[in-house]
Each structure stands twice: as structure tokens, then as C-alpha cells.
Amino acid sequence: MTTAPRYVPASALVTTAMAAEEAAVVPDTIRKWVQLKHLTPAGRRGRSHLFRLEDVFAAERATRRAHERRARA
């Protein structure tokens, strides 16, 4: 069973640059998270991806936890 995507107002979405700034990473990191399927864009404005901040923060937390686990190993 598939669910319909939730409607998110465009004002609640941020660009790649804004997402990177909020997560304290560079924009290339946001693009890498998308490539690795750690983060899914919630929309588009022209050719640019738009993201929900809560998704960005979740990807950032998951990535940091993975790095911490590898550092302890």
C-alpha cells in the first residue's frame, strides 16, 4: 500500500544552501546525502531541490551517529 505524499507549504521548505547552513555542513554534503538516499527532496523550485528542515536534521543526526560508530570501532 502506498501513501500519498504529505502536502508541505513551499514556505516550509529550504534550498540546498539553506539546508547546509542549518546543518552546519557544506552544500556538497547535502547533495551527497541525497545521492546516498539519506535525504529525500520534498520539492523543487526550477532545477533546485527543496528540503524540509526536519528531514535535513534527521539525515545529519544519522550521519553523525554512523561516523561516531566507525570512529569507536
C-alpha positions as CSV (number, residue, x, y, z in Angstrom):
1,M,0.0,0.0,0.0
2,T,1.4,3.4,-1.0
3,T,0.6,6.6,0.8
4,A,0.2,9.9,-0.9
5,P,3.0,12.4,-0.2
6,R,2.1,14.9,2.5
7,Y,1.4,18.5,1.4
8,V,4.1,20.8,2.7
9,P,3.7,24.5,2.1
10,A,6.5,25.9,-0.1
11,S,7.4,28.4,2.7
12,A,8.3,25.5,4.9
13,L,10.9,24.2,2.5
14,V,14.6,25.3,2.3
15,T,17.1,25.3,-0.5
16,T,20.3,23.2,-0.6
17,A,22.3,26.2,0.6
18,M,20.0,27.0,3.4
19,A,19.8,23.3,4.5
20,A,23.6,23.2,4.5
21,E,23.8,26.3,6.7
22,E,21.3,25.0,9.2
23,A,23.0,21.6,9.5
24,A,26.5,23.3,9.6
25,V,27.8,21.4,6.6
26,V,28.7,22.5,3.0
27,P,26.1,22.3,0.2
28,D,28.1,19.4,-1.4
29,T,27.3,17.3,1.8
30,I,23.6,17.9,1.3
31,R,23.9,16.8,-2.3
32,K,25.9,13.7,-1.2
33,W,23.2,12.8,1.4
34,V,20.6,12.9,-1.5
35,Q,22.8,10.8,-3.7
36,L,23.2,8.2,-0.9
37,K,19.5,8.3,-0.2
38,H,20.0,9.6,3.4
39,L,17.9,12.7,2.4
40,T,15.0,13.0,0.0
41,P,14.0,16.3,-1.5
42,A,10.5,17.4,-0.6
43,G,10.0,19.5,-3.7
44,R,11.7,21.5,-6.5
45,R,11.9,25.2,-7.4
46,G,13.1,25.3,-11.0
47,R,16.1,22.9,-11.1
48,S,16.8,23.3,-7.4
49,H,15.8,20.8,-4.7
50,L,13.9,21.9,-1.7
51,F,14.1,20.2,1.7
52,R,12.1,20.0,4.9
53,L,14.4,21.1,7.8
54,E,13.3,18.1,9.9
55,D,14.5,15.8,7.2
56,V,17.8,17.6,6.9
57,F,18.3,17.4,10.7
58,A,17.4,13.7,10.7
59,A,19.9,13.0,8.0
60,E,22.5,15.0,9.8
61,R,21.9,13.0,13.1
62,A,22.1,9.7,11.3
63,T,25.3,10.6,9.5
64,R,27.0,11.8,12.7
65,R,25.9,8.6,14.6
66,A,27.4,6.5,11.8
67,H,30.7,8.4,11.9
68,E,30.8,8.0,15.7
69,R,30.2,4.3,15.4
70,R,33.0,3.9,12.9
71,A,35.4,6.0,15.0
72,R,34.9,3.8,18.0
73,A,35.4,0.6,16.1
